């Protein structure tokens, strides 16, 4: 596994690099060809907190984990634990999917349509409005997200509720 380590407002020491590499080696048993995998590790400091962010792009999924702790080594341990859980979950999901696909005969595969996979389709009219109006509409409809045309840049956008509180906006390019 190729490991790229960078520090933001902190100098990453040799012992820190060695610890990161040692912990990332745990992931090798979950990856088929770990030689072609690149892990990017960002170490940041904000006040007394140390933030460790690890991103590993794979062919089918991007693994990403971020942890904030008062101790660098605790942050690394928790980040690696999260990545291992993500890998296990993804591997289990893929193996279940592959077993299901193997059980379906070839002639049955040609009969499958999107309507078998997608349970519900809905068409909505998308109106130009401000981000604040979109948040209000989302709250009124009691949904987790709301699609609209952003009147500032005239692009399709989605406002959504974040797990940590607050809202997020996704805009098309």
BELBEL-V318724 format. One record per residue. N is the residue number from 1. RES is the residue in three letters. PSI is psi as a letter, one per 30 degrees, with the letter a starting at -180 (NA if undefined). Layout:
n={N:N}
res={RES:RES}
psi={PSI:PSI}
//
This chain:
n={1:2:3:4:5:6:7:8:9:10:11:12:13:14:15:16:17:18:19:20:21:22:23:24:25:26:27:28:29:30:31:32:33:34:35:36:37:38:39:40:41:42:43:44:45:46:47:48:49:50:51:52:53:54:55:56:57:58:59:60:61:62:63:64:65:66:67:68:69:70:71:72:73:74:75:76:77:78:79:80:81:82:83:84:85:86:87:88:89:90:91:92:93:94:95:96:97:98:99:100:101:102:103:104:105:106:107:108:109:110:111:112:113:114:115:116:117:118:119:120:121:122:123:124:125:126:127:128:129:130:131:132:133:134:135:136:137:138:139:140:141:142:143:144:145:146:147:148:149:150:151:152:153:154:155:156:157:158:159:160:161:162:163:164:165:166:167:168:169:170:171:172:173}
res={UNK:UNK:UNK:UNK:UNK:UNK:UNK:UNK:UNK:UNK:UNK:UNK:UNK:UNK:UNK:UNK:UNK:UNK:UNK:UNK:UNK:UNK:UNK:UNK:UNK:UNK:UNK:UNK:UNK:UNK:UNK:UNK:UNK:UNK:UNK:UNK:UNK:UNK:UNK:UNK:UNK:UNK:UNK:UNK:UNK:UNK:UNK:UNK:UNK:UNK:UNK:UNK:UNK:UNK:UNK:UNK:UNK:UNK:UNK:UNK:UNK:UNK:UNK:UNK:UNK:UNK:UNK:UNK:UNK:UNK:UNK:UNK:UNK:UNK:UNK:UNK:UNK:UNK:UNK:UNK:UNK:UNK:UNK:UNK:UNK:UNK:UNK:UNK:UNK:UNK:UNK:UNK:UNK:UNK:UNK:UNK:UNK:UNK:UNK:UNK:UNK:UNK:UNK:UNK:UNK:UNK:UNK:UNK:UNK:UNK:UNK:UNK:UNK:UNK:UNK:UNK:UNK:UNK:UNK:UNK:UNK:UNK:UNK:UNK:UNK:UNK:UNK:UNK:UNK:UNK:UNK:UNK:UNK:UNK:UNK:UNK:UNK:UNK:UNK:UNK:UNK:UNK:UNK:UNK:UNK:UNK:UNK:UNK:UNK:UNK:UNK:UNK:UNK:UNK:UNK:UNK:UNK:UNK:UNK:UNK:UNK:UNK:UNK:UNK:UNK:UNK:UNK:UNK:UNK:UNK:UNK:UNK:UNK}
psi={k:k:k:k:k:k:k:j:g:k:k:j:l:e:e:e:e:e:e:e:e:e:e:f:f:f:f:e:f:f:k:e:i:f:e:g:k:k:k:k:k:k:k:l:k:j:b:f:k:k:k:k:k:k:k:j:k:l:e:f:l:j:k:k:k:k:k:k:l:f:k:e:e:e:e:e:e:e:e:e:e:e:e:e:e:e:e:e:e:e:e:e:e:e:e:e:e:e:e:e:e:e:f:k:l:e:f:e:e:f:f:k:l:e:f:f:e:j:f:k:k:k:k:l:k:k:k:k:l:l:e:e:e:e:e:e:e:e:e:e:f:h:l:f:l:k:k:l:j:k:f:e:g:h:k:k:l:k:k:l:k:k:e:g:l:a:l:l:k:k:k:l:NA}
//
